[in-house]
Amino acid sequence: MDTLFKFLRKTLYGISVAAMVVMLAVIFMQVITRYIFGFSFEWSEELARFLFVWVVFLGSALIMGEEGHLAVELLPRILKGTKPGFVLNLFINACGYVFIFILIVQGWKMTETMTFQTAPGLGISMSYVYAIMPLSGVLMLLYHMKDTVKIFKDLLSSK
């Protein structure tokens, strides 16, 4: 299972870095063409924006896999190793599942809803842009399930 998560981390990292490099190259090209040649490609700003959205969502899944997500750690640290601490960890974990479920369901609805609309500059379906929401939700779900298993392993090892 660890090899799957290592492969997933490397893949997400690679895609995120590649998307950021392309995004920065497109923005740099846009600035150069606008200020030196007096024009810019109509698709460049749109592509950079869409790549930014994908990088943010893939980065969110990547951060979740490294347990770097935003959290208030004071109370869990104080209660670590106690029954109330375990209950708090379960509650926090359950809230994570609720968020991820909402992201997947609503992201899928948005993806389906936006199939009719095309991006004016690139001419692609907007569903390709919105597809990252349920995709990153599924990736986050995998990582969150791994965290849940870790919570229960820690509970069993403390007994």
N, C-alpha and C positions, 0 to 999 in steps of 0.2 A: 504494500500500500504506500509505503514511503517513496518508492521509486516513481509511482504515479504522481504523487504530489511534487516531487523534485522535477519531473518532466513537465508538469503543468506550470510550475514556477518559471522554469527556463523558457518555456514557450510564451507565457504571458509577458515575461520580461523582454524577450526578443521582439515580440509584436509591438509592445509599448514603445520600446526604443526606436524601432524602425518607423513607427507612425510619427513619433516626435521629430525624428530626423527629416522625414518627408515634409511635415508641417513647417518646420523651421526653414527648410529649403524653399518651400513655396512662398512663405512670408518674405524671406530675403529677396527672392526673385520679384515678388510684387513690389517691394519697396524700390528696388533698383530700376525696374521698368517704369514705375510711376515718376520717380524723381529725375532720372536720367533721360528717358525716352518720351516721357509725357503721356504714357498710357499704361493701363494694367489689364491683365486678362480677367474677364468677368467671372471665371470659374475659380480663380485662385483663392479669393477670400472665403468663398463657400467651402472649398475643399479643406482649407486650414481650420475652419470652424468645425466641420464634421470630424476631422481627425482629432481635434481637441476633445470633443465629446467622447469619442471612442477611447482616447488615452485616459481620460478621467475615470470612466467606468471600468476599464481594464485595470487601471492602477488601483482602484478601490478594491477590486477582487484580489489583486496581488498583495496589497497591504493587509487585507483581512487574513490572507494565508500566512503572513508573517507576524500575526497577532499585534499589528501596529495600528489597529483601528482606534478611533477616538473613544476614550473611556475615562471615567472618573474612578481612580484607583484607591482613594483614601479608605473608604469603608471596606471594600474587599480585602485590602491589605491588613486592616485591623482585625477583621474576622477570619482571616485565613486559618484553616485547620480546625475550625469549630463547626458545629451543626448549623448555626445561623449563617456562617460564611458559605456553607454548601448550599443552603436554601437560597441565599442571595445570588450565588453563581448560577443556580438553576433558573432563577427569575430573569437575570440578565441574559442568559442563554435563550430563554423562551422569547424574550423581547426581540432578540436578534432574529429568531425564526419568523416572528410576525412581520418584521421589517422586510426580510428577504422574500417572504411569501407575497407581500404587497408589491414589491418591486417586480417580481416575476409576473404576477397576474396583470397588474396595471401596465407594465411594459409590453406584455404580449397584446393587450387590448390596443395600446397606442400603435404598435407595429402593424396590427391588422387594420386599424382605422386609417393609417397614413398610406396605404397601398395605392390609393387613387391619386395622391399628390406627388408631383415630380419637383425636384430641385431646379430652379430656373437656370442656374449657371452650369451645373453639371448634367442636367437632364436625367438623373437617376431617380428611382422611386425613393421617397422619404422613408419608406419602411426599412431600407438598408441602414439608415442613420439610427432609427429607433430600435432596431433589432439588438443593439448592444445592451439595452436595459434588461430584457429577460435572459440574455446570454450571460451577462455579468452576475445576474441574480442566481443562476444555476451554479456558476463558479463559486460564488460566495456561499451557497448552500453546501457545496462539497466541503469547503474549508470549515464551515460552521459545524457540520456533522463531525469533522475531525476534532474540533474543540470540545464538542459534547462528549465524545468518547474519552478524551483526556480528562474531563471533569470526573467522570465515573471511575476511570483508572486511578486517579488521585484519591478518590474516596475509598476505593477498595484497598489501596496500598497503605492508607493511613490507619486501617483497622488492625 
